[in-house]
Amino acid sequence: MQEFYTNKGGSFINFVKFPRCYNSLFRRTVEFVLKSEKIEKYQINFVMISDIEIKKLNNRYRNVNRITDVISFLVVPESFVGDVYISKNRTQKQAKRYGNTWQQELVYLIIHGVLHLCGYTDYDIASKDKMFAKQDKIFKCLFLQD
């Protein structure tokens, strides 16, 4: 359940515990976001984890003692190396609540996680509005292309 993708420039995307049948869409999503942000070199790991595991990460690194759907870490900023963790349980529940397929919900959160790596935040109203407007626009573009 792990898939590496390396492009000609040496950048790579790694998906761990994601459903393989969607990996080409996930990879295209990441590349679309990074291209929109003019980022050409990158190394990003996407890891699907449980609610318990993501709650521990959220508590340890953000001092927030609750489950979140996605958490991102830009590990080496100068080389754009990062990790994005997505909760499997939370995304399945959210997909039903928002009327998305699980695939669509994962794409939405992959976009969100990559935007965090790019420096977008959602910690105040103005930043959140800016981030979600960009996220929604990218999501619509991706699904209008199919």
N, C-alpha and C positions, 0 to 999 in steps of 0.2 A: 504493500500500500504506500510505497514511497516512489516518487518520480522526480528525477532531475531533468532540467532543461537548460542547456547552455546555448547562447546565441553566438554568432560569429565574432562579436566583440569581447567574448570571454565572460560576459555577465551570466549569472545563473539564477534560476528560480527552483526551489525545492519544495515539494508538497509531501508532507508526512501525515499518514492516516486520513487522507482525503479520498473520496470515491474517484477512482481512476477514470471512470467513464466521462467525467466532466473536466479532466485536467487540461485539455486543449482550450476550453473556454476560460478556465481559471488563468492559464498562462497568458492568453490573449487579453484578458482583463487587466492583469498586472502591467503588461507591456503598454496597453492603451493609456493607463493612468500615468505611468512613468514618462511616456512620450509627451503627454499633455503638460507635464511638469518639466520637460526638457532634461530629463535624467537619462544619460546614455549608458553609464557603467553602474552595475549594482549586483548585489548578492543578497537574496532574500529567501529565508526559510519560512514556510507556512506550516504550522503544526496544529492539528485538530486534537483538542484535549477535552476532558470532562469538566462539568460544572465545578466539582470539588477542586480540581487542579487550577482552573482559571481563577477561582476565588482566592486560593493561596497566593497566586502571582499578584493579583490585585491588592491583597492585603500587604504582602511583603514589599512590593515596589511602589505602591501608590497610597498605602495606609488607608485603604478603603476595604472594609470587611463585608463585601458582598460579591455576588456573581456578576460578571459582565459578559457581554457576547464576544468582544474582541479586545485584545490588548497588544500594543506594538512597542517594540524596543529598537531604536536606531543604535546599534551596538558600536559601529565604527563610522561616525558621521562623514569623515573626509573621504571614505571609500564607498559610502552608501551601502553598508552592510547592516542588515536588520533581520529581526525575527517578529513574526506576527502569529499570535496564538488565538485560535477561534474555538469557542465552546460548541461541541457537537450537540449537546442536550438543548442548550439555549437556542441555537439556530433552528433546530427542528420545531421547537415550540413557537418561536417568532414567525416562522414561515406560515404556520397555520393561522396565527393571530392576524398577520398582515395580508393574508390571501396570496402569498407567494408559494412557488414550489421551493423545495429545499435547495435546489440548484440556484435559483434566483436569490434566495436569502444569503447563500454563501458568497455569490458574486458581489452582492451589496456590501457585505462585511469585508470582503477582500479589498474592495475599493476603499472602504473606510480605513482599514488598517494601513494600506499603502499611503493614503493621504496623511495619516498621522506620521508615518516615517518621513514624509515630505515637509513636515513642520506644521500642518494644520492641527488646530485644537478645537475641542468642543466644551471647554470649561467655563465659558461665559456666553451670553446670548449672541453678541455680535460675531464672535469667532465661530460659534456653532451654526449660526445662520449661513455664514460664508462657506463653511465646510460642507454642510448638508446640501446647499444649492449646487456646489460643484459635484458632490457625490451623486445627487439625483440626476444631474445633466449627463454625467458619464454613464450611469446605469441605463438611462433611456437610450443613449447613443448605441451602447452595446447591444441592446435587445431590439433596436430598430434595424440593426445591420443584419440580423439573422434571417 
